[in-house]
Amino acid sequence: MAVVISFINQMNLMFGPGILIPLILGRYRTPKEEERFFMFLDLKSSVTHAEDLGHLEYSSLIRDCFMDLNKPLTLNNAEIYQYVGDEAVITWPLREGIRNLSCLNLYYDFKKELVRKRSYYLHHYGLVPEFKAGLHFGIVTAVEVGQIKREIAYHGDAINTAARVQSLCNQYDRAFLIPKAVETILSITNSDYNFEYLGETFLKGKAQAIELYGIVDK
């Protein structure tokens, strides 16, 4: 029994919590529609940090940051969809993301964790890492892909929009941005955050402008 539990734990570490059982059961062998939040979480000033630290130390920095992301992920019932360089793509089923405002809390819990580890990061890297984020939700298609390396892939406009919203953080000098649709759905249950209206903007590849909001810290 201990061997089985150890194996399951190792597989969960490899695939991520909540992924192993659906893969075993073949839930996503044919495409399924799901409504989900996606957050793109990206290291600020990544090019500068990489140049200052060199690629080995920079890789160590990213490793440590994503290790410190684990606790906020667990606290907020979030799933890692992908790690892409210095960026983490995080997802929740719609209801899970709304519950207790997990899709917002994760960012600030992660921020607090990095501040708590401030002395460690200053000692090892001479900096305290900061991240920027973009969030969106919508209907996506989930399907199992790959044979040698199996994983669940998501396809849909919600993912592209979240990525493009995050890419505007520097332009608007804000750490966390959301479109109007997210502000609307979260305002219904929100009592902890304020949303700052930033106006309309066009996202790359989009014909219609979106209304953009910044998240004001609790």
Salt bridges, closest charged atoms under 4 A:
GLU34 OE2 - ARG27 NH2 3.67
GLU34 OE1 - ARG36 NE 2.69
ASP42 OD2 - LYS132 NZ 3.95
ASP64 OD1 - ARG63 NE 3.09
ASP68 OD1 - LYS117 NZ 2.93
GLU79 OE1 - ARG36 NH1 3.55
GLU96 OE1 - ARG99 NH1 2.60
GLU113 OE2 - ARG116 NH2 2.67
GLU130 OE1 - LYS44 NZ 3.77
GLU144 OE2 - ARG150 NE 2.91
GLU151 OE1 - LYS149 NZ 3.12
ASP157 OD1 - LYS206 NZ 2.22
GLU183 OE1 - LYS180 NZ 3.29
GLU196 OE2 - ARG174 NH2 2.80
ASP217 OD2 - LYS111 NZ 2.93
